[in-house]
Amino acid sequence: MQDFGRLNPFVSELEESVKTILNSITEKFDNNSDSINSKLMNLKEPDELAKEFEEIIQRNGNRITLKELSKKILEYTNNAQLPGYAGHQNSPPHPLAIAVDMISRTLINPNSVYELSPSGIAIEKSIVNWMCRKIGYGESAGGVLTSGGSLGNLTALLTASHVKIDNDIWKEGLHSTEPLSVLVSDQSHYSIKRAVQILGFGEEGIEPVETDEGYKIKPSAIKAAHERSLKKGRKVFAFVANSCSTATGSYDPLNEIADYCEENDLWLHVDGAHGASALISEKYNHYLNGIERADSIVWDSHKMLLCPSLCTGLLFKDGNDSFKSFTLKAAYLFGESQERNWFDPLHRTVECTKPALGIPLYTLLAVLGEKELSNYVESRYDISKWFIEKIKDDENFEEALVPDANIVCFRYKPANKNFSLSELNELQNKIRDKIINESNFYIVQTILNGVTYLRLTIINPLTDESDLLKLIYLIKKIGIEL
Ligand SMILES: Cc1ncc(COP(=O)(O)O)c(C=O)c1O
């Protein structure tokens, strides 16, 4: 009865389109791979580039071909697939993960309700369960996949406020309770501060907890921060720890923090967006000792698990808490029973429609195996420690700290020159500008206690020791020229 023949034009157009795009990608990489001195990225004035793209869709007739368009898009992308990419915390996606994502884009658009995406939703549960097992959570754990660590952090803090605050603030609003606050590492990602303010707790809703010289929470500073917030008339209901922090990749001491939270009835949320992936490494999972005591955890697969953007595990020690984030009524989707089942994830996420986020990571686990991913994580952490030793051995460099993870901060500081702090800070900025504009490396910078550092996230699996030695050489060369 069904006329699948009608789908043939769809399938052949898809095949043609994929071939065209694949050719453009191949061309891009071929051009880059032998041009060792070419730039990693191509930057144009934002207004100029935006105008060019706008012009393309405003044309009357004279449509652009897919080949021309894909080339144009690829001309202005930051090339995270090349070994010189050592910038932000986004892993270059694995080819398997990219390819399998097409299934989701082709056939299963909404991964919100079971009947719309049975395999997508079953796979989501497998990923959530896998993450919960790696954390060391018990049988009652659970969670969902969501669109990014920032949204995961927001949802976790919303859930925490519903569980820990007696008044029904979801129904009655925030004015039904006393002012609330959250204890947060002074090294937290900005999404935490943003989440607290979106939730309406205000600026004072964030109480920073001091960190030590390694940018890890000082357990001795927690009580003081708690008391400061109480003095401001706040009820402190949650604590956010880093595993690991964004700027320096530092892991907070979770057991000490969990002790404090248990003694003081605080919800413990661990932001593991970047660093929870070390859980799959036998060598480095000790950084996360105590994580199984957290009430909620965020873990991104688009950072250290080679997946395309984006897929975040939002995980709860007590899986029932995941159903307390929202008490939304949408009978047309949930059915009249309002039954809160696990297989319609929209009960528990901000998103209504979301892609089948778990498919890329599931494929890597199923086809490559966890060991491959673990080797990747370990190799990136190992090479970062190797790199910092090179920096320490060179009198023209200074490290900010010895990194736990694969985030490395250091600065060029010529041994035979006396520069002021501001001159040195300026020098790092100029070096980075030259590196990203004139070499085939991409690096970033950060400011720690008023000192500007060059910052690498050594995240590309292809980046090896020889690339990093080249980078050191280049920085020195540029430094001398400047
Ligand atoms: C520690 C930490 N938390 C949260 C985030 C935000 O995650 P996402 O970019 O997935 O929203 C980041 C991003 O770098 C991060 O480093």
The ligand as a Tripos MOL2 file, in Angstrom:
@<TRIPOS>MOLECULE
LIG
   16    16     1     0     0
SMALL
NO_CHARGES

@<TRIPOS>ATOM
      1 C1         32.9540   24.1070   33.9290 C.3       1 LIG1
      2 C2         31.9680   24.4740   32.8440 C.ar      1 LIG1
      3 N1         30.6540   24.4470   33.0990 N.ar      1 LIG1
      4 C3         29.7370   24.7570   32.1740 C.ar      1 LIG1
      5 C4         30.1160   25.1340   30.9110 C.ar      1 LIG1
      6 C5         29.0690   25.4820   29.8880 C.3       1 LIG1
      7 O1         28.8070   24.3710   29.1220 O.3       1 LIG1
      8 P1         28.0790   24.4860   27.6950 P.3       1 LIG1
      9 O2         29.0230   25.2380   26.8190 O.co2     1 LIG1
     10 O3         27.8620   23.0780   27.2940 O.co2     1 LIG1
     11 O4         26.8120   25.2440   27.9140 O.co2     1 LIG1
     12 C6         31.4810   25.1980   30.5830 C.ar      1 LIG1
     13 C7         31.9240   25.6130   29.2440 C.2       1 LIG1
     14 O5         33.0740   25.7970   28.9550 O.2       1 LIG1
     15 C8         32.4390   24.8420   31.5810 C.ar      1 LIG1
     16 O6         33.7550   24.8780   31.3430 O.3       1 LIG1
@<TRIPOS>BOND
     1     1     2 1
     2     2     3 ar
     3     2    15 ar
     4     3     4 ar
     5     4     5 ar
     6     5     6 1
     7     5    12 ar
     8     6     7 1
     9     7     8 1
    10     8     9 2
    11     8    10 1
    12     8    11 1
    13    12    13 1
    14    12    15 ar
    15    13    14 2
    16    15    16 1
@<TRIPOS>SUBSTRUCTURE
     1 LIG1         1 GROUP 0 **** ****
